[in-house]
Amino acid sequence: MGKKTSPTLKQIAELSGFSQASVSMILNKRSDVSFSEETVHLVLSAAERLGYSKAKGSNRLRQLSGKNIVAVLCPNISNPYYSTLVQAIEQSAFQKNFQIVTLNTYRSPEIEARNLEVLQEAQIAGILFTMPPQAPQALERANKTIPVVLIGDKGSSLSIDTVEMDNYGAGVLIAKHLLELGHEHVAYVSTTLDAANNMRIRRLRGLEDTFRAECPGGGVLVRSRDIAPDEELRDLFIEHRVGYELAKEGLADGRTTAFVAVNDMVAYGVIDAIAAEKYEIPRDYSVCGFDNIFPSRLSPISLTTVDNYIVDKGHNAFALLHSRMSGSVDPHLSPRVITRVEYPPRLIVGSSTARARGSRKGA
C-alpha cells in the first residue's frame, strides 16, 4: 500500500468550490485579507475532510528541519548586490556541507519577525542577515537560541556577530572625489531614508559633512522617495525606477553637476534619465554609486562607485556563522563576546565621472 500523501491546494479548492489562491490565504491565515465566516468554514471543512494539516501544508519554512540548514534573509534578490552575496554565502556553505534557504523580506518588519519565529520553530542551524534588520528585537531574540550573523553597517548597536562596512567613510570618499573634480553642487538620490535604513543615511552624512567642511559654498541636495514593502514586492526594478524618476526631477536644477545614487541599481536609473534627456555622461553630468556590483564595470559607461567587497563579505559571514554553529568559539565567551569584522571602503573610479562643466579648478 502506497504512502498517504497530503492533499494539494487544488484538491481542497475543487472540494470547497473556491480558488486555490483563496484556499491558500485562508489556510495560511493571511492577516491582510478577509473572507466571510461561511467561506472560511467551507474551506476548513474541505481541508479537514481531505486530511490536511498545517504541518503537512505547503509552507516551506515549516518543513525546514535539520542541523545542516542555514537561512539567508535579504530584502530581495533582484538587486545583483544581494544575489551575488547569497551565492558567495552558498559557496562557503557547500564546502562545509550546509544547505542554504533564501528568504526575501522586502524590508517588512512583519515579514522579518514572522520568518524568524518560524525559523526558530524549525530548529535550523543558523541565520545570516544580509542587511540591517527592520525588526531588530526579533533578530536579537532569535540569536538567543540560534547562531546569527549580520552583514551591516559599522557602529551597529546590536549584540550580534557582524561583518560590516564603514558607510560613512564611503560617503566621504565619493565627496572628496567629486570635489577634486570641481563639483560643488550634487544631488543625492535615494530610496527610503529612515532610521531602519541607516546605511543609506550614513552614506549621505559622509557626503554632507565633507562638503560642509571643504566646500562651504556648495551643497548636497537630497532627493529621496519612500518605498513600502508591498511596492518592493510588486516591482522587481523599483530601485532603477526611483533613480530614473528622481533624476528627471533633479535635472531641472541648473546648478547640479553630479548625481550620487544610494547604490549602483539606483545609479543605473539616474544614468538612463540623463540619457533620455539627451545629456552626456560625464561631459554634462557625473554619476556615482555604491556597491560595485558586476554590471557597474561594464562598458560603455563604467560606474564610479565604492567597492563593497560583496564576495569576501559573504565568505567571511558564513565563516563567522560556522564557528558559532560548530562550537569552535570559546563557550565561556559566547554569546557575550561579539565579533565584528570591518571592511574599509575603496573608491573605484570609472568613466561616469569627470571634471564639472564650467569648473576652473585644476585648470
C-alpha positions as semicolon CSV with decimal commas, in nm:
position;residue;x (nm);y (nm);z (nm)
1;M;0,000;0,000;0,000
2;G;0,143;0,338;-0,101
3;K;0,230;0,611;0,143
4;K;-0,056;0,854;0,205
5;T;0,017;1,196;0,064
6;S;-0,101;1,532;0,191
7;P;-0,388;1,685;-0,010
8;T;-0,298;1,962;-0,250
9;L;-0,442;2,313;-0,260
10;K;-0,602;2,220;-0,594
11;Q;-0,791;1,929;-0,433
12;I;-0,912;2,146;-0,145
13;A;-1,016;2,418;-0,391
14;E;-1,214;2,170;-0,602
15;L;-1,393;2,026;-0,299
16;S;-1,473;2,364;-0,142
17;G;-1,561;2,542;-0,466
18;F;-1,315;2,830;-0,415
19;S;-0,996;2,930;-0,595
20;Q;-0,655;2,794;-0,498
21;A;-0,547;3,148;-0,411
22;S;-0,836;3,190;-0,166
23;V;-0,770;2,848;-0,014
24;S;-0,402;2,930;0,035
25;M;-0,478;3,264;0,205
26;I;-0,735;3,108;0,437
27;L;-0,518;2,811;0,535
28;N;-0,219;3,041;0,598
29;K;-0,436;3,285;0,795
30;R;-0,332;3,588;0,594
31;S;-0,400;3,897;0,805
32;D;-0,413;4,139;0,511
33;V;-0,722;3,981;0,351
34;S;-1,063;3,884;0,484
35;F;-1,330;3,630;0,392
36;S;-1,680;3,565;0,517
37;E;-1,725;3,319;0,802
38;E;-1,911;3,086;0,567
39;T;-1,625;3,084;0,316
40;V;-1,365;3,016;0,584
41;H;-1,582;2,737;0,728
42;L;-1,628;2,568;0,389
43;V;-1,256;2,579;0,310
44;L;-1,151;2,448;0,651
45;S;-1,414;2,175;0,636
46;A;-1,292;2,064;0,293
47;A;-0,933;2,062;0,416
48;E;-1,028;1,856;0,719
49;R;-1,223;1,602;0,511
50;L;-0,918;1,554;0,288
51;G;-0,686;1,510;0,585
52;Y;-0,499;1,838;0,551
53;S;-0,294;1,960;0,845
54;K;-0,087;2,279;0,871
55;A;0,226;2,079;0,948
56;K;0,184;1,896;0,616
57;G;0,100;2,207;0,418
58;S;0,294;2,386;0,153
59;N;0,466;2,639;0,378
60;R;0,827;2,552;0,305
61;L;0,956;2,725;0,615
62;R;0,763;2,490;0,840
63;Q;0,909;2,193;0,657
64;L;1,263;2,303;0,738
65;S;1,441;2,097;0,993
66;G;1,792;1,975;1,030
67;K;2,134;2,061;1,161
68;N;2,279;2,146;0,820
69;I;2,036;2,416;0,705
70;V;2,118;2,788;0,717
71;A;1,863;3,058;0,638
72;V;1,978;3,368;0,449
73;L;1,744;3,666;0,475
74;C;1,771;3,956;0,231
75;P;1,540;4,235;0,108
76;N;1,523;4,099;-0,248
77;I;1,747;3,919;-0,492
78;S;1,662;4,132;-0,795
79;N;1,947;4,361;-0,690
80;P;2,274;4,194;-0,803
81;Y;2,434;4,300;-0,473
82;Y;2,214;4,054;-0,283
83;S;2,215;3,776;-0,544
84;T;2,597;3,788;-0,552
85;L;2,614;3,794;-0,174
86;V;2,379;3,494;-0,145
87;Q;2,584;3,293;-0,394
88;A;2,908;3,377;-0,211
89;I;2,749;3,253;0,113
90;E;2,632;2,940;-0,064
91;Q;2,982;2,871;-0,197
92;S;3,117;2,864;0,158
93;A;2,818;2,672;0,289
94;F;2,858;2,392;0,034
95;Q;3,222;2,348;0,132
96;K;3,106;2,276;0,488
97;N;2,816;2,052;0,376
98;F;2,548;2,304;0,465
99;Q;2,238;2,382;0,262
100;I;2,100;2,736;0,249
101;V;1,747;2,860;0,201
102;T;1,699;3,221;0,091
103;L;1,407;3,430;0,217
104;N;1,312;3,774;0,084
105;T;1,174;4,021;0,339
106;Y;1,112;4,326;0,119
107;R;1,221;4,530;0,421
108;S;0,897;4,448;0,603
109;P;0,924;4,426;0,985
110;E;0,624;4,191;0,989
111;I;0,772;3,951;0,734
112;E;1,108;3,953;0,914
113;A;0,954;3,880;1,254
114;R;0,728;3,607;1,116
115;N;1,014;3,436;0,931
116;L;1,238;3,448;1,238
117;E;0,968;3,293;1,454
118;V;0,916;3,007;1,210
119;L;1,291;2,953;1,166
120;Q;1,327;2,911;1,541
121;E;1,048;2,652;1,541
122;A;1,224;2,468;1,258
123;Q;1,543;2,444;1,469
124;I;1,773;2,522;1,179
125;A;2,148;2,553;1,228
126;G;2,195;2,926;1,176
127;I;2,072;3,252;1,028
128;L;2,255;3,505;0,809
129;F;2,102;3,851;0,782
130;T;2,234;4,037;0,478
131;M;2,108;4,382;0,577
132;P;2,027;4,587;0,888
133;P;1,709;4,438;1,034
134;Q;1,374;4,615;1,026
135;A;1,271;4,412;1,332
136;P;1,591;4,421;1,542
137;Q;1,431;4,296;1,863
138;A;1,301;3,986;1,685
139;L;1,650;3,920;1,548
140;E;1,811;3,952;1,892
141;R;1,551;3,712;2,035
142;A;1,633;3,460;1,763
143;N;2,004;3,497;1,839
144;K;1,943;3,362;2,189
145;T;1,852;3,020;2,052
146;I;2,009;3,011;1,703
147;P;2,352;3,143;1,592
148;V;2,303;3,462;1,390
149;V;2,548;3,671;1,185
150;L;2,458;4,012;1,045
151;I;2,605;4,184;0,739
152;G;2,556;4,551;0,818
153;D;2,699;4,892;0,889
154;K;2,987;4,996;1,111
155;G;2,867;5,101;1,453
156;S;2,571;4,865;1,481
157;S;2,436;4,857;1,837
158;L;2,303;4,500;1,807
159;S;2,468;4,231;2,019
160;I;2,521;4,008;1,717
161;D;2,833;3,899;1,529
162;T;2,863;4,142;1,237
163;V;3,052;4,174;0,910
164;E;3,038;4,546;0,849
165;M;3,128;4,830;0,613
166;D;3,206;5,190;0,706
167;N;2,932;5,354;0,502
168;Y;3,007;5,698;0,643
169;G;3,362;5,662;0,516
170;A;3,224;5,552;0,179
171;G;3,030;5,878;0,155
172;V;3,344;6,073;0,240
173;L;3,536;5,901;-0,042
174;I;3,272;5,991;-0,300
175;A;3,255;6,351;-0,174
176;K;3,631;6,402;-0,193
177;H;3,643;6,253;-0,543
178;L;3,373;6,488;-0,671
179;L;3,523;6,792;-0,500
180;E;3,859;6,720;-0,661
181;L;3,678;6,728;-0,995
182;G;3,529;7,068;-0,917
183;H;3,172;6,959;-0,841
184;E;3,021;7,197;-0,585
185;H;2,651;7,114;-0,615
186;V;2,549;6,746;-0,616
187;A;2,222;6,558;-0,575
188;Y;2,193;6,253;-0,351
189;V;1,929;6,018;-0,496
190;S;1,794;5,753;-0,262
191;T;1,517;5,513;-0,180
192;T;1,368;5,528;0,172
193;L;1,580;5,729;0,417
194;D;1,494;5,646;0,776
195;A;1,647;5,500;1,091
196;A;1,573;5,145;0,976
197;N;1,789;5,205;0,666
198;N;2,085;5,354;0,849
199;M;2,345;5,258;0,588
200;R;2,181;5,495;0,340
201;I;2,178;5,777;0,593
202;R;2,542;5,725;0,688
203;R;2,647;5,743;0,323
204;L;2,460;6,072;0,300
205;R;2,614;6,203;0,623
206;G;2,965;6,131;0,499
207;L;2,885;6,316;0,178
208;E;2,724;6,615;0,354
209;D;2,987;6,655;0,625
210;T;3,269;6,654;0,371
211;F;3,101;6,913;0,151
212;R;3,024;7,127;0,456
213;A;3,388;7,120;0,565
214;E;3,560;7,150;0,227
215;C;3,309;7,337;0,010
216;P;3,104;7,579;0,222
217;G;2,967;7,749;-0,089
218;G;2,837;7,424;-0,232
219;G;2,599;7,165;-0,103
220;V;2,417;6,834;-0,130
221;L;2,054;6,833;-0,242
222;V;1,870;6,525;-0,114
223;R;1,612;6,364;-0,339
224;S;1,453;6,054;-0,187
225;R;1,135;5,854;-0,211
226;D;0,985;5,615;0,043
227;I;0,912;5,263;-0,079
228;A;0,661;5,042;0,104
229;P;0,737;4,668;0,136
230;D;0,442;4,570;-0,085
231;E;0,569;4,807;-0,357
232;E;0,915;4,650;-0,343
233;L;0,750;4,307;-0,371
234;R;0,542;4,405;-0,677
235;D;0,813;4,589;-0,873
236;L;1,128;4,390;-0,946
237;F;1,302;4,704;-1,076
238;I;1,186;4,956;-0,817
239;E;1,535;5,089;-0,744
240;H;1,605;5,165;-1,109
241;R;1,266;5,334;-1,145
242;V;1,315;5,553;-0,837
243;G;1,659;5,657;-0,962
244;Y;1,515;5,741;-1,303
245;E;1,221;5,945;-1,171
246;L;1,418;6,139;-0,910
247;A;1,699;6,218;-1,154
248;K;1,448;6,350;-1,409
249;E;1,325;6,592;-1,142
250;G;1,681;6,683;-1,045
251;L;1,782;6,772;-1,400
252;A;1,564;7,082;-1,371
253;D;1,811;7,225;-1,117
254;G;2,067;7,409;-1,326
255;R;2,332;7,410;-1,053
256;T;2,363;7,034;-1,011
257;T;2,659;6,885;-1,195
258;A;2,676;6,540;-1,033
259;F;2,439;6,276;-0,901
260;V;2,531;6,041;-0,617
261;A;2,298;5,740;-0,602
262;V;2,246;5,543;-0,282
263;N;2,353;5,226;-0,466
264;D;2,451;5,111;-0,812
265;M;2,100;4,998;-0,910
266;V;1,961;5,346;-0,838
267;A;2,258;5,490;-1,029
268;Y;2,156;5,297;-1,342
269;G;1,818;5,468;-1,325
270;V;1,993;5,804;-1,295
271;I;2,210;5,725;-1,599
272;D;1,907;5,631;-1,807
273;A;1,725;5,951;-1,708
274;I;2,023;6,163;-1,813
275;A;2,045;5,981;-2,145
276;A;1,670;6,019;-2,202
277;E;1,711;6,397;-2,180
278;K;1,990;6,385;-2,441
279;Y;2,267;6,478;-2,198
280;E;2,604;6,302;-2,194
281;I;2,789;6,134;-1,909
282;P;3,033;6,254;-1,787
283;R;3,052;6,566;-2,005
284;D;2,724;6,715;-1,875
285;Y;2,674;6,519;-1,553
286;S;2,886;6,289;-1,340
287;V;2,724;5,988;-1,169
288;C;2,840;5,784;-0,870
289;G;2,700;5,483;-0,687
290;F;2,784;5,248;-0,402
291;D;2,834;4,866;-0,402
292;N;3,048;4,787;-0,711
293;I;2,818;4,514;-0,840
294;F;2,935;4,329;-1,150
295;P;2,736;4,528;-1,413
296;S;2,897;4,850;-1,287
297;R;3,227;4,767;-1,453
298;L;3,077;4,705;-1,797
299;S;3,104;4,937;-2,096
300;P;3,008;5,176;-2,245
301;I;2,985;5,359;-1,910
302;S;3,169;5,203;-1,619
303;L;3,031;5,343;-1,296
304;T;3,236;5,529;-1,036
305;T;3,137;5,352;-0,716
306;V;3,259;5,223;-0,379
307;D;3,366;4,862;-0,350
308;N;3,151;4,669;-0,102
309;Y;3,365;4,350;-0,109
310;I;3,048;4,153;-0,175
311;V;3,202;3,810;-0,228
312;D;3,454;3,847;0,055
313;K;3,182;3,958;0,297
314;G;2,967;3,659;0,204
315;H;3,251;3,413;0,265
316;N;3,353;3,583;0,588
317;A;2,999;3,599;0,721
318;F;2,949;3,227;0,673
319;A;3,287;3,153;0,835
320;L;3,176;3,352;1,140
321;L;2,845;3,172;1,149
322;H;3,008;2,832;1,107
323;S;3,236;2,897;1,405
324;R;2,928;2,964;1,615
325;M;2,736;2,665;1,483
326;S;3,028;2,427;1,530
327;G;3,100;2,545;1,882
328;S;3,457;2,645;1,795
329;V;3,400;2,980;1,966
330;D;3,503;2,963;2,333
331;P;3,178;2,867;2,511
332;H;3,282;3,078;2,809
333;L;3,284;3,385;2,584
334;S;2,985;3,311;2,360
335;P;2,739;3,471;2,324
336;R;2,851;3,761;2,544
337;V;3,154;3,849;2,330
338;I;3,060;3,984;1,988
339;T;3,287;3,955;1,683
340;R;3,292;4,243;1,437
341;V;3,479;4,225;1,105
342;E;3,512;4,559;0,924
343;Y;3,583;4,616;0,556
344;P;3,719;4,963;0,470
345;P;3,555;5,137;0,173
346;R;3,756;5,158;-0,150
347;L;3,681;5,402;-0,431
348;I;3,650;5,254;-0,780
349;V;3,685;5,531;-1,040
350;G;3,503;5,456;-1,364
351;S;3,419;5,659;-1,672
352;S;3,099;5,807;-1,527
353;T;3,278;6,095;-1,352
354;A;3,484;6,382;-1,490
355;R;3,559;6,746;-1,420
356;A;3,246;6,951;-1,359
357;R;3,126;7,155;-1,654
358;G;3,246;7,513;-1,621
359;S;3,491;7,422;-1,345
360;R;3,824;7,606;-1,342
361;K;3,971;7,402;-1,056
362;G;4,297;7,240;-1,153
363;A;4,293;7,403;-1,496
